Amino acid sequence: MTIGKYGSNSERLMNFMNLMVPIEGGTVELRDYMNVNKWISSDYTLSDPGRGNDKKVITWTETIEPFYVMKYPVTQHLYHLVMQDEVEPHINERPITEVSWLDTLVFCNKLSRILGRTECYTIAHESENTIYNKEANGFRLLTDAEWQYACKAGTKGYRYEKIDKIAWYEENSNGLAQEVGKLLPNPWGLYDMIGNVWEWCWDLYDTKRYGNYRIFRGGSWAEVENNCGSTIRRKSMPDFKMDDLGFRIACGM
């Protein structure tokens, strides 16, 4: 999937849309386990983890409009190319990590500008006030619902194939993220949706309980098997960074 190594950024990214997979619209049912206990501290640094019977299952259905999604997580090579960082020899096709939710929005806006598209995001100092322009034709994060819909690709189970065929996780990753596209894709041609790196989504999780926490999905190279699947969901502050957390991008049709 390497993008050309010579020429201007726009020239090197001319074929970028070849990496975007069209996804037809539909519906998706989502589920989460909500802790009914309250946070202990007002700044969200401590919480009552609760017991199993303190958690309430909630389900809801969302309609998905047609969109394009990148077949791979954003790689180190692509990220540094777009951000105009000097590309070191060790930069490769492993997913970019150590990027915050805020970093991903900056990347999306910059890629949109390079390719002559309208930026999707007006980024505010308080991340919860950041505006997503749904009419823009630029690049963006997937929503929580879009991510699960794309990951499942019409399948019904927690994973679309046996884990060792589709995902890098604790038992087979050798302790680090692996190059994208080396294992089997899902039925819609998307690679590494499960495992390898967690992927940031656009959505706030629950502002009443968790403030401006944002969602990330899918599991990673560092997780055990049970933590890598199509419905696994975690959350953190928008400036949070981690060595197994990256992102994937989308755009409208």
HELIX and SHEET records of a PDB file:
HELIX    1   1 ASN A    9  ARG A   12  1                                   4    
HELIX    2   2 PHE A   16  LEU A   19  5                                   4    
HELIX    3   3 GLY A   52  ASP A   54  5                                   3    
HELIX    4   4 GLN A   76  VAL A   82  1                                   7    
HELIX    5   5 TRP A  101  ILE A  114  1                                  14    
HELIX    6   6 SER A  127  ASN A  129  5                                   3    
HELIX    7   7 ASP A  144  LYS A  152  1                                   9    
HELIX    8   8 ILE A  163  ILE A  166  1                                   4    
HELIX    9   9 THR A  207  TYR A  210  1                                   4    
HELIX   10  10 GLU A  225  ASN A  227  5                                   3    
SHEET    1   A 4 MET A  20  ILE A  23  0                                        
SHEET    2   A 4 PHE A  67  MET A  70 -1                                        
SHEET    3   A 4 ILE A 249  GLY A 252 -1                                        
SHEET    4   A 4 ARG A 140  LEU A 141 -1                                        
SHEET    1   B 2 GLY A  26  ASN A  35  0                                        
SHEET    2   B 2 LYS A  55  ILE A  64 -1                                        
SHEET    1   C 2 TYR A 121  THR A 122  0                                        
SHEET    2   C 2 ILE A 131  TYR A 132 -1                                        
SHEET    1   D 4 ARG A 233  SER A 236  0                                        
SHEET    2   D 4 ARG A 214  ARG A 217 -1                                        
SHEET    3   D 4 TRP A 198  LEU A 204 -1                                        
SHEET    4   D 4 LEU A 245  PHE A 247  1                                        
END                                                                             
